[in-house]
Amino acid sequence: MKKFSIIFSFIIALTLNQLISSSLYAKSFEFYTPEVQYVDGIFEITIDADTPFERGLQHGVALNTQINQGILSFKQWISKNTSIEDVDAFLSKFVNENGYALYTKQHTPDLYEELEGIAEGASIPFDVLFAYQAFDELFTYFANEGFIDLQGHCTTVGIEGKQNIVTHNNDIPTYFKGLNTLLRIKNPTTGHVILQGTFAGVIAQNGVNNHGIAVGINTVANIKGNKTGLPVAFNVRKILEQENVEDALSFLRSVQCAQPMNYMIGDKKNVICVEVYGEGQYDILKPNHNFIVHTNHTLSDKTPQLFEMSEEDGGASFANTLERLKLANEWLEKKENTITKTEIMELKSGPMINVFPGNNTGRTLQSMIVVLPRNEAPYVYYTGDSPSISSYTRFSF
């Protein structure tokens, strides 16, 4: 009886301690749910809490319905397109056996905490939400296991001129359809602000910050991936926390990227194309003339290739990566010194680059065009769906 009394007293003390801690937390952070604006097919919210976890909580609570919709579609997509029966168990194994979550926690603990906040705010298991971020890595796994025919998409274009431009057509799995989101992320401590295009519940996809650094991305299919490392979404977000191209490169040198990617990075002075493939390993491609286009195969002689992309070996079938590159370059060469943002919108929405209607492994669901004037604040255009059926909407600081 005495033993039971001691255990009971311990439970009471623990409960009281939790209640006190919760009360103190409530006093230190006056939580509020950001207002959700719906603009031309895009959910827009402002995240401005003091800590990473609290900012994630704002994201998760404000877009709870949309995030749960996306997670449901995500799991249904996996069940339909693979032989995986217990999807939750598989996703937990995928995230943890590959060390993605641990690597992220070690190298970007702030983003790990923010993702914990999103998961709690949306009532989603953390491992499931983490895998939802890591779809580039997940789709590579599915392709390697023979579940799907990997159809990498996405096209980026960078332009140097009187005002630099960075663009990204985001061609991704259809379970993200209807979830286009603009996160206006404000850090009250540093004054740093990010206009970030993404999908509800995803920590980053592309964007621009108030220092004038922008990034767009695309998968590079013929480079060998890594067994662990930082997933693409977290790399993008960290690039958007930098102040210039040099700082972005410094960050990329400090981590191993899980999935080989091209990052089109620009600031008011420069635009560079960065093929990242290992721990601190990358190659920089600068604009030829005043522009550069990147699709889904390596353009560098230095980047180690798994196989060569060519018409003869079927490379052109990889979401028409060779054809998209050729057509876009030819189009831009004709307008080399007179390219305007209106003409870029024409390119991004036309059949040379735009993947529409696409298929279930990917179609253009979002298009971004960032304009980086020399002496004025940057701004960005986003579409709420494929630019062939959705207009561009301007967002500014």
Secondary structure as a PSIPRED ss2 file (coil, helix, strand):
# PSIPRED VFORMAT (PSIPRED V4.0)

   1 M C   1.000  0.000  0.000
   2 K H   0.000  1.000  0.000
   3 K H   0.000  1.000  0.000
   4 F H   0.000  1.000  0.000
   5 S H   0.000  1.000  0.000
   6 I H   0.000  1.000  0.000
   7 I H   0.000  1.000  0.000
   8 F H   0.000  1.000  0.000
   9 S H   0.000  1.000  0.000
  10 F H   0.000  1.000  0.000
  11 I H   0.000  1.000  0.000
  12 I H   0.000  1.000  0.000
  13 A H   0.000  1.000  0.000
  14 L H   0.000  1.000  0.000
  15 T H   0.000  1.000  0.000
  16 L H   0.000  1.000  0.000
  17 N H   0.000  1.000  0.000
  18 Q H   0.000  1.000  0.000
  19 L H   0.000  1.000  0.000
  20 I H   0.000  1.000  0.000
  21 S H   0.000  1.000  0.000
  22 S H   0.000  1.000  0.000
  23 S H   0.000  1.000  0.000
  24 L H   0.000  1.000  0.000
  25 Y H   0.000  1.000  0.000
  26 A H   0.000  1.000  0.000
  27 K H   0.000  1.000  0.000
  28 S H   0.000  1.000  0.000
  29 F C   1.000  0.000  0.000
  30 E C   1.000  0.000  0.000
  31 F C   1.000  0.000  0.000
  32 Y C   1.000  0.000  0.000
  33 T C   1.000  0.000  0.000
  34 P C   1.000  0.000  0.000
  35 E C   1.000  0.000  0.000
  36 V C   1.000  0.000  0.000
  37 Q E   0.000  0.000  1.000
  38 Y E   0.000  0.000  1.000
  39 V E   0.000  0.000  1.000
  40 D C   1.000  0.000  0.000
  41 G C   1.000  0.000  0.000
  42 I E   0.000  0.000  1.000
  43 F E   0.000  0.000  1.000
  44 E E   0.000  0.000  1.000
  45 I E   0.000  0.000  1.000
  46 T E   0.000  0.000  1.000
  47 I E   0.000  0.000  1.000
  48 D C   1.000  0.000  0.000
  49 A C   1.000  0.000  0.000
  50 D C   1.000  0.000  0.000
  51 T C   1.000  0.000  0.000
  52 P H   0.000  1.000  0.000
  53 F H   0.000  1.000  0.000
  54 E H   0.000  1.000  0.000
  55 R H   0.000  1.000  0.000
  56 G H   0.000  1.000  0.000
  57 L H   0.000  1.000  0.000
  58 Q H   0.000  1.000  0.000
  59 H H   0.000  1.000  0.000
  60 G H   0.000  1.000  0.000
  61 V H   0.000  1.000  0.000
  62 A H   0.000  1.000  0.000
  63 L C   1.000  0.000  0.000
  64 N H   0.000  1.000  0.000
  65 T H   0.000  1.000  0.000
  66 Q H   0.000  1.000  0.000
  67 I H   0.000  1.000  0.000
  68 N H   0.000  1.000  0.000
  69 Q H   0.000  1.000  0.000
  70 G H   0.000  1.000  0.000
  71 I H   0.000  1.000  0.000
  72 L H   0.000  1.000  0.000
  73 S H   0.000  1.000  0.000
  74 F H   0.000  1.000  0.000
  75 K H   0.000  1.000  0.000
  76 Q H   0.000  1.000  0.000
  77 W H   0.000  1.000  0.000
  78 I H   0.000  1.000  0.000
  79 S H   0.000  1.000  0.000
  80 K H   0.000  1.000  0.000
  81 N H   0.000  1.000  0.000
  82 T C   1.000  0.000  0.000
  83 S C   1.000  0.000  0.000
  84 I C   1.000  0.000  0.000
  85 E C   1.000  0.000  0.000
  86 D C   1.000  0.000  0.000
  87 V H   0.000  1.000  0.000
  88 D H   0.000  1.000  0.000
  89 A H   0.000  1.000  0.000
  90 F H   0.000  1.000  0.000
  91 L H   0.000  1.000  0.000
  92 S H   0.000  1.000  0.000
  93 K H   0.000  1.000  0.000
  94 F H   0.000  1.000  0.000
  95 V H   0.000  1.000  0.000
  96 N H   0.000  1.000  0.000
  97 E H   0.000  1.000  0.000
  98 N C   1.000  0.000  0.000
  99 G C   1.000  0.000  0.000
 100 Y H   0.000  1.000  0.000
 101 A H   0.000  1.000  0.000
 102 L H   0.000  1.000  0.000
 103 Y H   0.000  1.000  0.000
 104 T H   0.000  1.000  0.000
 105 K H   0.000  1.000  0.000
 106 Q H   0.000  1.000  0.000
 107 H H   0.000  1.000  0.000
 108 T C   1.000  0.000  0.000
 109 P H   0.000  1.000  0.000
 110 D H   0.000  1.000  0.000
 111 L H   0.000  1.000  0.000
 112 Y H   0.000  1.000  0.000
 113 E H   0.000  1.000  0.000
 114 E H   0.000  1.000  0.000
 115 L H   0.000  1.000  0.000
 116 E H   0.000  1.000  0.000
 117 G H   0.000  1.000  0.000
 118 I H   0.000  1.000  0.000
 119 A H   0.000  1.000  0.000
 120 E H   0.000  1.000  0.000
 121 G H   0.000  1.000  0.000
 122 A H   0.000  1.000  0.000
 123 S C   1.000  0.000  0.000
 124 I C   1.000  0.000  0.000
 125 P C   1.000  0.000  0.000
 126 F H   0.000  1.000  0.000
 127 D H   0.000  1.000  0.000
 128 V H   0.000  1.000  0.000
 129 L H   0.000  1.000  0.000
 130 F H   0.000  1.000  0.000
 131 A H   0.000  1.000  0.000
 132 Y H   0.000  1.000  0.000
 133 Q H   0.000  1.000  0.000
 134 A C   1.000  0.000  0.000
 135 F H   0.000  1.000  0.000
 136 D H   0.000  1.000  0.000
 137 E H   0.000  1.000  0.000
 138 L H   0.000  1.000  0.000
 139 F H   0.000  1.000  0.000
 140 T H   0.000  1.000  0.000
 141 Y H   0.000  1.000  0.000
 142 F H   0.000  1.000  0.000
 143 A H   0.000  1.000  0.000
 144 N H   0.000  1.000  0.000
 145 E C   1.000  0.000  0.000
 146 G C   1.000  0.000  0.000
 147 F C   1.000  0.000  0.000
 148 I C   1.000  0.000  0.000
 149 D C   1.000  0.000  0.000
 150 L C   1.000  0.000  0.000
 151 Q C   1.000  0.000  0.000
 152 G C   1.000  0.000  0.000
 153 H C   1.000  0.000  0.000
 154 C C   1.000  0.000  0.000
 155 T E   0.000  0.000  1.000
 156 T E   0.000  0.000  1.000
 157 V E   0.000  0.000  1.000
 158 G E   0.000  0.000  1.000
 159 I E   0.000  0.000  1.000
 160 E C   1.000  0.000  0.000
 161 G C   1.000  0.000  0.000
 162 K C   1.000  0.000  0.000
 163 Q E   0.000  0.000  1.000
 164 N E   0.000  0.000  1.000
 165 I E   0.000  0.000  1.000
 166 V E   0.000  0.000  1.000
 167 T E   0.000  0.000  1.000
 168 H E   0.000  0.000  1.000
 169 N E   0.000  0.000  1.000
 170 N E   0.000  0.000  1.000
 171 D E   0.000  0.000  1.000
 172 I E   0.000  0.000  1.000
 173 P C   1.000  0.000  0.000
 174 T H   0.000  1.000  0.000
 175 Y H   0.000  1.000  0.000
 176 F H   0.000  1.000  0.000
 177 K C   1.000  0.000  0.000
 178 G C   1.000  0.000  0.000
 179 L C   1.000  0.000  0.000
 180 N E   0.000  0.000  1.000
 181 T E   0.000  0.000  1.000
 182 L E   0.000  0.000  1.000
 183 L E   0.000  0.000  1.000
 184 R E   0.000  0.000  1.000
 185 I E   0.000  0.000  1.000
 186 K E   0.000  0.000  1.000
 187 N C   1.000  0.000  0.000
 188 P C   1.000  0.000  0.000
 189 T C   1.000  0.000  0.000
 190 T C   1.000  0.000  0.000
 191 G C   1.000  0.000  0.000
 192 H C   1.000  0.000  0.000
 193 V E   0.000  0.000  1.000
 194 I E   0.000  0.000  1.000
 195 L E   0.000  0.000  1.000
 196 Q E   0.000  0.000  1.000
 197 G E   0.000  0.000  1.000
 198 T E   0.000  0.000  1.000
 199 F E   0.000  0.000  1.000
 200 A C   1.000  0.000  0.000
 201 G C   1.000  0.000  0.000
 202 V C   1.000  0.000  0.000
 203 I C   1.000  0.000  0.000
 204 A C   1.000  0.000  0.000
 205 Q C   1.000  0.000  0.000
 206 N E   0.000  0.000  1.000
 207 G E   0.000  0.000  1.000
 208 V E   0.000  0.000  1.000
 209 N E   0.000  0.000  1.000
 210 N C   1.000  0.000  0.000
 211 H C   1.000  0.000  0.000
 212 G C   1.000  0.000  0.000
 213 I C   1.000  0.000  0.000
 214 A E   0.000  0.000  1.000
 215 V E   0.000  0.000  1.000
 216 G E   0.000  0.000  1.000
 217 I E   0.000  0.000  1.000
 218 N E   0.000  0.000  1.000
 219 T E   0.000  0.000  1.000
 220 V C   1.000  0.000  0.000
 221 A C   1.000  0.000  0.000
 222 N C   1.000  0.000  0.000
 223 I C   1.000  0.000  0.000
 224 K C   1.000  0.000  0.000
 225 G C   1.000  0.000  0.000
 226 N C   1.000  0.000  0.000
 227 K C   1.000  0.000  0.000
 228 T C   1.000  0.000  0.000
 229 G C   1.000  0.000  0.000
 230 L E   0.000  0.000  1.000
 231 P C   1.000  0.000  0.000
 232 V H   0.000  1.000  0.000
 233 A H   0.000  1.000  0.000
 234 F H   0.000  1.000  0.000
 235 N H   0.000  1.000  0.000
 236 V H   0.000  1.000  0.000
 237 R H   0.000  1.000  0.000
 238 K H   0.000  1.000  0.000
 239 I H   0.000  1.000  0.000
 240 L C   1.000  0.000  0.000
 241 E C   1.000  0.000  0.000
 242 Q C   1.000  0.000  0.000
 243 E C   1.000  0.000  0.000
 244 N C   1.000  0.000  0.000
 245 V H   0.000  1.000  0.000
 246 E H   0.000  1.000  0.000
 247 D H   0.000  1.000  0.000
 248 A H   0.000  1.000  0.000
 249 L H   0.000  1.000  0.000
 250 S H   0.000  1.000  0.000
 251 F H   0.000  1.000  0.000
 252 L H   0.000  1.000  0.000
 253 R H   0.000  1.000  0.000
 254 S C   1.000  0.000  0.000
 255 V C   1.000  0.000  0.000
 256 Q E   0.000  0.000  1.000
 257 C E   0.000  0.000  1.000
 258 A C   1.000  0.000  0.000
 259 Q C   1.000  0.000  0.000
 260 P C   1.000  0.000  0.000
 261 M E   0.000  0.000  1.000
 262 N E   0.000  0.000  1.000
 263 Y E   0.000  0.000  1.000
 264 M E   0.000  0.000  1.000
 265 I E   0.000  0.000  1.000
 266 G E   0.000  0.000  1.000
 267 D C   1.000  0.000  0.000
 268 K C   1.000  0.000  0.000
 269 K C   1.000  0.000  0.000
 270 N C   1.000  0.000  0.000
 271 V E   0.000  0.000  1.000
 272 I E   0.000  0.000  1.000
 273 C E   0.000  0.000  1.000
 274 V E   0.000  0.000  1.000
 275 E E   0.000  0.000  1.000
 276 V E   0.000  0.000  1.000
 277 Y E   0.000  0.000  1.000
 278 G E   0.000  0.000  1.000
 279 E E   0.000  0.000  1.000
 280 G C   1.000  0.000  0.000
 281 Q E   0.000  0.000  1.000
 282 Y E   0.000  0.000  1.000
 283 D E   0.000  0.000  1.000
 284 I E   0.000  0.000  1.000
 285 L E   0.000  0.000  1.000
 286 K C   1.000  0.000  0.000
 287 P C   1.000  0.000  0.000
 288 N E   0.000  0.000  1.000
 289 H C   1.000  0.000  0.000
 290 N C   1.000  0.000  0.000
 291 F E   0.000  0.000  1.000
 292 I E   0.000  0.000  1.000
 293 V E   0.000  0.000  1.000
 294 H E   0.000  0.000  1.000
 295 T C   1.000  0.000  0.000
 296 N C   1.000  0.000  0.000
 297 H C   1.000  0.000  0.000
 298 T C   1.000  0.000  0.000
 299 L C   1.000  0.000  0.000
 300 S C   1.000  0.000  0.000
 301 D C   1.000  0.000  0.000
 302 K C   1.000  0.000  0.000
 303 T C   1.000  0.000  0.000
 304 P C   1.000  0.000  0.000
 305 Q C   1.000  0.000  0.000
 306 L C   1.000  0.000  0.000
 307 F C   1.000  0.000  0.000
 308 E C   1.000  0.000  0.000
 309 M C   1.000  0.000  0.000
 310 S C   1.000  0.000  0.000
 311 E C   1.000  0.000  0.000
 312 E C   1.000  0.000  0.000
 313 D C   1.000  0.000  0.000
 314 G C   1.000  0.000  0.000
 315 G H   0.000  1.000  0.000
 316 A H   0.000  1.000  0.000
 317 S H   0.000  1.000  0.000
 318 F C   1.000  0.000  0.000
 319 A C   1.000  0.000  0.000
 320 N C   1.000  0.000  0.000
 321 T H   0.000  1.000  0.000
 322 L H   0.000  1.000  0.000
 323 E H   0.000  1.000  0.000
 324 R H   0.000  1.000  0.000
 325 L H   0.000  1.000  0.000
 326 K H   0.000  1.000  0.000
 327 L H   0.000  1.000  0.000
 328 A H   0.000  1.000  0.000
 329 N H   0.000  1.000  0.000
 330 E H   0.000  1.000  0.000
 331 W H   0.000  1.000  0.000
 332 L H   0.000  1.000  0.000
 333 E H   0.000  1.000  0.000
 334 K H   0.000  1.000  0.000
 335 K C   1.000  0.000  0.000
 336 E C   1.000  0.000  0.000
 337 N C   1.000  0.000  0.000
 338 T C   1.000  0.000  0.000
 339 I C   1.000  0.000  0.000
 340 T C   1.000  0.000  0.000
 341 K H   0.000  1.000  0.000
 342 T H   0.000  1.000  0.000
 343 E H   0.000  1.000  0.000
 344 I H   0.000  1.000  0.000
 345 M H   0.000  1.000  0.000
 346 E H   0.000  1.000  0.000
 347 L H   0.000  1.000  0.000
 348 K H   0.000  1.000  0.000
 349 S H   0.000  1.000  0.000
 350 G C   1.000  0.000  0.000
 351 P C   1.000  0.000  0.000
 352 M C   1.000  0.000  0.000
 353 I C   1.000  0.000  0.000
 354 N C   1.000  0.000  0.000
 355 V C   1.000  0.000  0.000
 356 F C   1.000  0.000  0.000
 357 P C   1.000  0.000  0.000
 358 G C   1.000  0.000  0.000
 359 N E   0.000  0.000  1.000
 360 N C   1.000  0.000  0.000
 361 T C   1.000  0.000  0.000
 362 G E   0.000  0.000  1.000
 363 R E   0.000  0.000  1.000
 364 T E   0.000  0.000  1.000
 365 L E   0.000  0.000  1.000
 366 Q E   0.000  0.000  1.000
 367 S E   0.000  0.000  1.000
 368 M E   0.000  0.000  1.000
 369 I E   0.000  0.000  1.000
 370 V E   0.000  0.000  1.000
 371 V E   0.000  0.000  1.000
 372 L E   0.000  0.000  1.000
 373 P E   0.000  0.000  1.000
 374 R C   1.000  0.000  0.000
 375 N C   1.000  0.000  0.000
 376 E C   1.000  0.000  0.000
 377 A C   1.000  0.000  0.000
 378 P C   1.000  0.000  0.000
 379 Y E   0.000  0.000  1.000
 380 V E   0.000  0.000  1.000
 381 Y E   0.000  0.000  1.000
 382 Y E   0.000  0.000  1.000
 383 T E   0.000  0.000  1.000
 384 G C   1.000  0.000  0.000
 385 D C   1.000  0.000  0.000
 386 S C   1.000  0.000  0.000
 387 P C   1.000  0.000  0.000
 388 S C   1.000  0.000  0.000
 389 I C   1.000  0.000  0.000
 390 S C   1.000  0.000  0.000
 391 S C   1.000  0.000  0.000
 392 Y E   0.000  0.000  1.000
 393 T E   0.000  0.000  1.000
 394 R E   0.000  0.000  1.000
 395 F E   0.000  0.000  1.000
 396 S E   0.000  0.000  1.000
 397 F C   1.000  0.000  0.000
